[in-house]
Structure formats: C-alpha cells, structure tokens
Amino acid sequence: MSRPLRIEDLVVWKLACEFEAGVIALLRASPAASRDFRFSSQLGDAASSVAANVAEGFYRYNALEFAQFLRYARASLAESEKRLETGVRLGFWRDADLTPWRAIAARLGPAMRGLHNSLLAAAKRKKEAR
C-alpha cells in the first residue's frame, strides 16, 4: 500500500516555500525596505500568499478547488515579482540581488501551470467516468 500524497511531496509547495523564505530574507536584509512598512508588508504578504494558497487548495481535497487556488497562488507570485522590481527602483536592493528569486519564480510559475492543467484533466476524467 502506498502512502498518501503529502503537500511536502509537491514541487510547487517546495518552491513556494523557498520563494517565500527568500523574499522575507531579502526584506530583513534591507533596513530601507523594512522602514517602508507599507511596501514591505505588501511584498511579504504577496510572497507568503503563494505558499498559503497552494496549501489551502491542497487541503480542500478537491481537484477543481485546488486548481482555483493555484490560480490565486500564480497571481500572488506575479504580484511578488512586480514588487521585487519596485524594490530595485526604490533602491532597497540591487537588481542582481533578485537573481535567485527570479530563478525560483521561473520554475514555480510553469510548475503551477502544469499542476493546474493536470488537476483540470483529472477532474474532467472523473466527471466523464460518472
């Protein structure tokens, strides 16, 4: 008997957590960003929302609902990426400081899209089997 799938088994979960931790570290490393409470709060919330939405969708135990929460997570990732770029323009960090987080986002976006499509296909198969 195989063990049930856990959220920790999902690549999207691992990448989302890594992205969140990296953004939080980037914010903490910049005193100027930390002083801009509104900016740091919005970026931190967006980055945290990626993993939070993956978790909420996963624990709904419903493919269509999980797919919907992956759409929310993808939107939060896009918001995070935009706010990271804004941080460069505001002088909170250098463009090169974003390289690791851009690399994670470049893997995470397509991984979420692939899982989303897989969930929709599974829901369609289940519906057709009825």
N, CA, C and O of each residue as an XYZ file, in Angstrom:
520
protein
N       0.841     -1.173      0.000
C       0.000      0.000      0.000
C       0.893      1.245      0.000
O       1.817      1.350      0.806
N       0.614      2.179     -0.899
C       1.413      3.392     -0.964
C       0.884      4.428      0.027
O      -0.297      4.446      0.373
N       1.783      5.271      0.461
C       1.350      6.293      1.414
C       0.639      7.410      0.660
O       0.900      7.614     -0.526
N      -0.245      8.126      1.319
C      -0.967      9.212      0.662
C      -0.022     10.362      0.298
O       1.004     10.579      0.942
N      -0.395     11.070     -0.731
C       0.366     12.244     -1.150
C       0.304     13.300     -0.043
O      -0.759     13.592      0.505
N       1.462     13.857      0.262
C       1.535     14.933      1.246
C       1.900     16.224      0.531
O       2.519     16.194     -0.533
N       1.525     17.340      1.099
C       1.851     18.614      0.468
C       3.359     18.768      0.309
O       3.828     19.375     -0.654
N       4.118     18.218      1.254
C       5.578     18.308      1.191
C       6.160     17.563     -0.012
O       7.323     17.764     -0.362
N       5.359     16.708     -0.642
C       5.809     15.975     -1.825
C       5.717     16.818     -3.100
O       6.318     16.471     -4.117
N       4.978     17.904     -3.049
C       4.733     18.709     -4.245
C       5.879     19.683     -4.525
O       6.308     20.429     -3.645
N       6.356     19.659     -5.752
C       7.403     20.593     -6.168
C       6.918     22.031     -5.990
O       7.677     22.887     -5.535
N       5.660     22.304     -6.343
C       5.159     23.676     -6.205
C       5.200     24.132     -4.750
O       5.474     25.300     -4.475
N       4.937     23.238     -3.833
C       4.986     23.598     -2.413
C       6.414     23.941     -2.002
O       6.657     24.960     -1.355
N       7.351     23.085     -2.383
C       8.751     23.311     -2.026
C       9.258     24.635     -2.587
O       9.910     25.410     -1.887
N       8.952     24.884     -3.856
C       9.404     26.123     -4.488
C       8.721     27.343     -3.876
O       9.362     28.375     -3.677
N       7.430     27.234     -3.575
C       6.704     28.358     -2.977
C       7.285     28.705     -1.611
O       7.430     29.881     -1.278
N       7.616     27.695     -0.825
C       8.213     27.940      0.499
C       9.606     28.544      0.370
O       9.977     29.428      1.142
N      10.369     28.073     -0.597
C      11.707     28.612     -0.830
C      11.620     30.075     -1.279
O      12.398     30.917     -0.830
N      10.672     30.365     -2.162
C      10.476     31.734     -2.628
C      10.092     32.646     -1.458
O      10.654     33.729     -1.296
N       9.148     32.207     -0.662
C       8.703     32.993      0.498
C       9.874     33.279      1.439
O      10.082     34.425      1.837
N      10.632     32.254      1.793
C      11.757     32.421      2.714
C      12.794     33.388      2.143
O      13.362     34.203      2.870
N      13.030     33.290      0.854
C      13.996     34.183      0.215
C      13.561     35.631      0.214
O      14.363     36.529      0.473
N      12.295     35.859     -0.076
C      11.780     37.232     -0.080
C      11.818     37.815      1.329
O      12.178     38.978      1.513
N      11.453     37.026      2.304
C      11.497     37.505      3.696
C      12.937     37.841      4.086
O      13.179     38.852      4.745
N      13.885     37.008      3.688
C      15.292     37.283      3.986
C      15.758     38.561      3.285
O      16.498     39.358      3.862
N      15.328     38.744      2.064
C      15.682     39.951      1.311
C      15.134     41.198      2.016
O      15.833     42.202      2.147
N      13.891     41.123      2.462
C      13.297     42.252      3.191
C      14.051     42.536      4.490
O      14.318     43.692      4.816
N      14.388     41.489      5.221
C      15.089     41.680      6.503
C      16.495     42.240      6.312
O      17.019     42.935      7.182
N      17.093     41.933      5.177
C      18.462     42.390      4.911
C      18.510     43.854      4.470
O      19.590     44.439      4.389
N      17.366     44.441      4.187
C      17.338     45.822      3.729
C      16.674     46.714      4.772
O      15.449     46.718      4.898
N      17.475     47.467      5.517
C      16.877     48.374      6.503
C      15.911     49.373      5.860
O      14.885     49.714      6.449
N      16.238     49.838      4.664
C      15.374     50.812      3.992
C      14.018     50.187      3.652
O      12.979     50.823      3.827
N      14.029     48.951      3.171
C      12.761     48.272      2.865
C      11.974     48.033      4.144
O      10.752     48.176      4.162
N      12.666     47.672      5.204
C      11.989     47.426      6.488
C      11.338     48.690      7.030
O      10.294     48.626      7.679
N      11.944     49.824      6.770
C      11.362     51.093      7.235
C      10.134     51.497      6.418
O       9.267     52.222      6.906
N      10.068     51.025      5.176
C       8.887     51.301      4.347
C       7.862     50.212      4.653
O       7.723     49.230      3.923
N       7.156     50.421      5.751
C       6.259     49.381      6.262
C       5.232     48.950      5.235
O       4.985     47.754      5.078
N       4.631     49.891      4.536
C       3.591     49.538      3.557
C       4.162     48.640      2.462
O       3.577     47.611      2.124
N       5.308     49.039      1.911
C       5.943     48.250      0.857
C       6.322     46.863      1.363
O       5.987     45.858      0.735
N       7.019     46.806      2.496
C       7.489     45.509      2.993
C       6.320     44.610      3.373
O       6.388     43.394      3.192
N       5.264     45.192      3.890
C       4.078     44.414      4.240
C       3.412     43.842      2.984
O       3.033     42.671      2.950
N       3.279     44.670      1.974
C       2.639     44.204      0.734
C       3.467     43.114      0.057
O       2.914     42.114     -0.403
N       4.780     43.297     -0.009
C       5.634     42.283     -0.630
C       5.645     41.005      0.201
O       5.533     39.906     -0.344
N       5.777     41.144      1.503
C       5.769     39.959      2.366
C       4.458     39.202      2.278
O       4.447     37.973      2.225
N       3.348     39.937      2.264
C       2.036     39.283      2.135
C       1.900     38.560      0.806
O       1.407     37.433      0.760
N       2.332     39.197     -0.275
C       2.219     38.573     -1.595
C       3.066     37.303     -1.668
O       2.603     36.274     -2.159
N       4.301     37.376     -1.183
C       5.193     36.208     -1.226
C       4.660     35.079     -0.349
O       4.737     33.911     -0.728
N       4.125     35.418      0.815
C       3.565     34.400      1.708
C       2.289     33.803      1.138
O       1.975     32.638      1.382
N       1.566     34.596      0.388
C       0.302     34.153     -0.180
C       0.484     33.042     -1.219
O      -0.427     32.244     -1.436
N       1.639     32.986     -1.851
C       1.889     31.929     -2.835
C       1.766     30.568     -2.149
O       0.959     29.732     -2.556
N       2.561     30.355     -1.119
C       2.528     29.078     -0.403
C       1.199     28.870      0.319
O       0.685     27.753      0.368
N       0.644     29.938      0.875
C      -0.625     29.817      1.600
C      -1.740     29.339      0.678
O      -2.556     28.509      1.078
N      -1.786     29.845     -0.537
C      -2.828     29.424     -1.476
C      -2.605     27.994     -1.973
O      -3.565     27.257     -2.197
N      -1.354     27.607     -2.144
C      -1.078     26.214     -2.511
C      -1.589     25.301     -1.391
O      -2.240     24.290     -1.653
N      -1.291     25.666     -0.157
C      -1.733     24.851      0.986
C      -3.253     24.806      1.087
O      -3.837     23.737      1.268
N      -3.887     25.957      0.971
C      -5.348     25.971      1.097
C      -5.996     25.121      0.019
O      -6.927     24.365      0.299
N      -5.517     25.236     -1.200
C      -6.072     24.427     -2.279
C      -5.838     22.947     -2.073
O      -6.742     22.135     -2.269
N      -4.625     22.593     -1.677
C      -4.297     21.180     -1.468
C      -5.216     20.553     -0.432
O      -5.729     19.451     -0.625
N      -5.418     21.264      0.667
C      -6.200     20.700      1.762
C      -7.708     20.838      1.580
O      -8.475     20.549      2.499
N      -8.124     21.266      0.429
C      -9.556     21.210      0.096
C      -9.908     19.823     -0.440
O     -11.080     19.453     -0.497
N      -8.895     19.065     -0.828
C      -9.081     17.691     -1.322
C     -10.079     17.620     -2.474
O     -10.881     16.690     -2.561
N     -10.018     18.606     -3.346
C     -10.907     18.665     -4.491
C     -10.098     19.261     -5.638
O      -9.568     20.366     -5.522
N     -10.005     18.531     -6.742
C      -9.143     18.950     -7.849
C      -9.516     20.321     -8.397
O      -8.639     21.149     -8.646
N     -10.797     20.566     -8.584
C     -11.200     21.858     -9.152
C     -10.920     23.011     -8.190
O     -10.499     24.088     -8.612
N     -11.154     22.786     -6.910
C     -10.856     23.838     -5.941
C      -9.347     24.068     -5.839
O      -8.894     25.209     -5.739
N      -8.583     22.996     -5.865
C      -7.131     23.133     -5.824
C      -6.665     23.926     -7.040
O      -5.814     24.806     -6.912
N      -7.207     23.630     -8.204
C      -6.841     24.368     -9.419
C      -7.127     25.861     -9.250
O      -6.322     26.702     -9.652
N      -8.269     26.183     -8.658
C      -8.612     27.600     -8.436
C      -7.588     28.266     -7.518
O      -7.163     29.390     -7.784
N      -7.190     27.590     -6.449
C      -6.225     28.185     -5.534
C      -4.840     28.286     -6.152
O      -4.056     29.155     -5.770
N      -4.527     27.412     -7.102
C      -3.264     27.565     -7.834
C      -3.292     28.822     -8.688
O      -2.258     29.464     -8.871
N      -4.456     29.183     -9.213
C      -4.577     30.444     -9.965
C      -4.309     31.624     -9.023
O      -3.617     32.572     -9.394
N      -4.852     31.564     -7.819
C      -4.580     32.630     -6.849
C      -3.086     32.687     -6.524
O      -2.496     33.765     -6.457
N      -2.490     31.523     -6.326
C      -1.064     31.462     -5.997
C      -0.227     32.054     -7.125
O       0.745     32.768     -6.875
N      -0.604     31.757     -8.366
C       0.146     32.283     -9.517
C       0.036     33.798     -9.580
O       1.007     34.484     -9.897
N      -1.145     34.318     -9.278
C      -1.323     35.768     -9.261
C      -0.482     36.405     -8.153
O       0.090     37.478     -8.347
N      -0.406     35.758     -7.007
C       0.429     36.276     -5.914
C       1.899     36.241     -6.282
O       2.658     37.129     -5.896
N       2.307     35.228     -7.022
C       3.691     35.165     -7.484
C       3.985     36.334     -8.424
O       5.034     36.970     -8.319
N       3.064     36.613     -9.335
C       3.249     37.741    -10.256
C       3.319     39.061     -9.490
O       4.142     39.922     -9.801
N       2.458     39.215     -8.492
C       2.497     40.427     -7.678
C       3.839     40.543     -6.957
O       4.427     41.623     -6.904
N       4.314     39.444     -6.409
C       5.607     39.449     -5.712
C       6.733     39.865     -6.650
O       7.583     40.683     -6.298
N       6.723     39.290     -7.844
C       7.778     39.620     -8.813
C       7.751     41.109     -9.144
O       8.799     41.748     -9.235
N       6.576     41.649     -9.320
C       6.431     43.079     -9.627
C       6.957     43.923     -8.470
O       7.678     44.897     -8.686
N       6.601     43.557     -7.262
C       7.042     44.330     -6.099
C       8.559     44.203     -5.868
O       9.190     45.147     -5.394
N       9.135     43.061     -6.196
C      10.592     42.929     -6.112
C      11.268     43.918     -7.057
O      12.258     44.554     -6.696
N      10.728     44.044     -8.269
C      11.260     45.010     -9.240
C      11.110     46.438     -8.717
O      11.999     47.270     -8.901
N       9.992     46.711     -8.073
C       9.786     48.033     -7.486
C      10.840     48.312     -6.421
O      11.328     49.435     -6.300
N      11.186     47.285     -5.653
C      12.231     47.434     -4.633
C      13.565     47.836     -5.228
O      14.319     48.585     -4.607
N      13.867     47.350     -6.421
C      15.099     47.759     -7.106
C      15.007     49.245     -7.450
O      15.939     50.006     -7.187
N      13.883     49.655     -8.036
C      13.709     51.056     -8.418
C      13.747     51.994     -7.197
O      14.198     53.134     -7.299
N      13.276     51.508     -6.063
C      13.297     52.317     -4.840
C      14.657     52.297     -4.149
O      14.868     53.015     -3.172
N      15.580     51.475     -4.653
C      16.922     51.411     -4.089
C      17.044     50.528     -2.860
O      18.013     50.648     -2.110
N      16.078     49.643     -2.639
C      16.121     48.762     -1.477
C      17.123     47.632     -1.658
O      17.681     47.133     -0.681
N      17.354     47.228     -2.893
C      18.345     46.214     -3.221
C      18.736     46.378     -4.680
O      18.107     47.117     -5.437
N      19.791     45.668     -5.049
C      20.283     45.731     -6.430
C      19.550     44.704     -7.291
O      19.028     43.712     -6.782
N      19.518     44.946     -8.566
C      18.882     44.025     -9.498
C      19.485     42.622     -9.378
O      18.766     41.625     -9.434
N      20.792     42.556     -9.215
C      21.469     41.258     -9.099
C      21.029     40.486     -7.855
O      21.108     39.257     -7.828
N      20.568     41.196     -6.828
C      20.103     40.526     -5.608
C      18.854     39.684     -5.857
O      18.534     38.793     -5.070
N      18.156     39.966     -6.947
C      16.913     39.243     -7.256
C      17.144     37.959     -8.045
O      16.210     37.181     -8.238
N      18.358     37.726     -8.498
C      18.637     36.571     -9.362
C      18.138     35.243     -8.791
O      17.485     34.492     -9.516
N      18.417     34.920     -7.526
C      17.940     33.620     -7.025
C      16.414     33.524     -6.992
O      15.853     32.457     -7.242
N      15.750     34.624     -6.686
C      14.287     34.597     -6.548
C      13.610     34.606     -7.909
O      12.527     34.047     -8.081
N      14.261     35.244     -8.871
C      13.764     35.157    -10.252
C      13.884     33.726    -10.771
O      12.999     33.238    -11.474
N      14.971     33.063    -10.426
C      15.171     31.682    -10.877
C      14.111     30.759    -10.277
O      13.592     29.879    -10.964
N      13.791     30.957     -9.009
C      12.749     30.136     -8.380
C      11.403     30.433     -9.020
O      10.648     29.514     -9.337
N      11.098     31.716     -9.212
C       9.825     32.099     -9.828
C       9.723     31.534    -11.247
O       8.641     31.143    -11.684
N      10.841     31.493    -11.959
C      10.847     30.964    -13.330
C      10.544     29.467    -13.357
O      10.045     28.960    -14.361
N      10.835     28.765    -12.286
C      10.487     27.345    -12.173
C       9.087     27.163    -11.596
O       8.341     26.274    -12.007
N       8.743     28.021    -10.639
C       7.481     27.880     -9.924
C       6.274     28.166    -10.808
O       5.292     27.426    -10.766
N       6.330     29.212    -11.596
C       5.198     29.549    -12.467
C       4.801     28.394    -13.376
O       3.642     27.981    -13.366
N       5.732     27.863    -14.159
C       5.385     26.721    -15.023
C       4.978     25.473    -14.238
O       4.122     24.715    -14.695
N       5.575     25.249    -13.069
C       5.187     24.088    -12.260
C       3.742     24.221    -11.804
O       2.993     23.244    -11.813
N       3.349     25.423    -11.405
C       1.953     25.636    -11.003
C       1.019     25.457    -12.189
O      -0.053     24.867    -12.056
N       1.420     25.961    -13.342
C       0.594     25.812    -14.549
C       0.431     24.337    -14.907
O      -0.668     23.903    -15.252
N       1.502     23.571    -14.830
C       1.431     22.143    -15.124
C       0.533     21.399    -14.156
O      -0.279     20.573    -14.572
N       0.669     21.683    -12.864
C      -0.191     21.046    -11.870
C      -1.637     21.464    -12.069
O      -2.547     20.641    -11.959
N      -1.850     22.724    -12.359
C      -3.204     23.229    -12.617
C      -3.845     22.451    -13.771
O      -4.975     21.977    -13.655
N      -3.128     22.326    -14.863
C      -3.663     21.610    -16.025
C      -3.916     20.142    -15.713
O      -4.896     19.561    -16.180
N      -3.036     19.549    -14.925
C      -3.204     18.154    -14.524
C      -4.450     17.971    -13.661
O      -5.186     16.997    -13.818
N      -4.679     18.910    -12.754
C      -5.866     18.842    -11.897
C      -7.148     18.979    -12.720
O      -8.122     18.266    -12.480
N      -7.144     19.890    -13.682
C      -8.321     20.053    -14.534
C      -8.585     18.796    -15.350
O      -9.734     18.381    -15.507
N      -7.524     18.191    -15.866
C      -7.677     16.958    -16.646
C      -8.211     15.826    -15.766
O      -9.066     15.053    -16.200
N      -7.714     15.728    -14.543
C      -8.191     14.684    -13.628
C      -9.665     14.894    -13.294
O     -10.434     13.934    -13.240
N     -10.058     16.133    -13.072
C     -11.464     16.426    -12.761
C     -12.350     16.088    -13.956
O     -13.464     15.591    -13.792
N     -11.852     16.358    -15.147
C     -12.622     16.046    -16.360
C     -12.785     14.536    -16.515
O     -13.874     14.057    -16.834
N     -11.705     13.786    -16.290
C     -11.782     12.327    -16.373
C     -12.764     11.759    -15.349
O     -13.541     10.853    -15.649
N     -12.714     12.304    -14.151
C     -13.621     11.846    -13.096
C     -15.086     12.115    -13.474
O     -15.956     11.272    -13.258
N     -15.338     13.284    -14.031
C     -16.685     13.645    -14.442
C     -17.176     12.731    -15.569
O     -18.327     12.294    -15.563
N     -16.299     12.447    -16.531
C     -16.672     11.582    -17.661
C     -16.909     10.149    -17.236
O     -17.685      9.429    -17.864
N     -16.236      9.728    -16.158
C     -16.381      8.354    -15.675
C     -17.718      8.124    -14.980
O     -18.145      6.981    -14.816
N     -18.365      9.182    -14.579
C     -19.655      9.056    -13.863
C     -20.750      8.691    -14.783
O     -21.895      8.545    -14.353
